[in-house]
Amino acid sequence: MKRYIITGVAMFMGLLSFGQKTVDFKLNPEIGKPLNIDMIVKTDIDGPQSIIMDMNMKMTMTPTKNENEQFTIESVTNGIKVDVDAGMMTMTYNSAEEPKDEMSKMLAEQFSKIIGQTITIVLTPKGKPVQVLLPDGLAEGIDKTAFSNISTPLPEEPVSPGSTWQSTAEMENNPFISKTETTSTFREETTDGFVIDVTGKLLDKTANEIGTLAGSYTLDKQTLFTKSSQIKTSIEAQGAKIVSDVTMNVQ
């Protein structure tokens, strides 16, 4: 009897392992096909000056080249809408409209310069950014990493559901974060795509942990490009707690 039970368990485990096929995650975007991206960023700053900011960005990303095992993607921001609530003061900016007051003009000075500009991103098939090229006049004060996060880092080896892998990324021109350390987990394959969960730590210039991130990506089964993502970050710096929820949908 004991032998049969052990044999049955072994067969079950074998079938379970067989059913979880491995996947070699590699980007394979369709060259020349534009991708329309809708990104919503909700930020809550709790500190000496509490601020709530909602931002909606609409972008077009077009894979333009596949050369030397690297993909070149051109990103253009088509529109931005920002609403800021600072308690006694509110501000609104909509790139589709002329600024109506001084507060709107102040926001326009920060956001309007990116409208219509082409930002070039070079990625490896594993989603690792190789280069981010910004137009003249945009490089100063802008975190290039924000534009290279269109893809989650992919594992070097084929993986099956439940597999995990680690990655790090250096942040440029970010006032608080110098480096991120993340752990990704291949959760499951659904009819919609491959679901990747991500958790991580946010480090400052002295390698101290000042925040966390958590969320998930759904990757297209054919292109392995992001179809949707939801990422939440929480940072404590300069006496304030900054919580941001970033949702991205790609069509």
Order of alpha helices (4+ residues) and beta strands (2+ residues): alpha-beta-beta-beta-beta-alpha-beta-beta-alpha-beta-beta-beta-beta-beta-beta
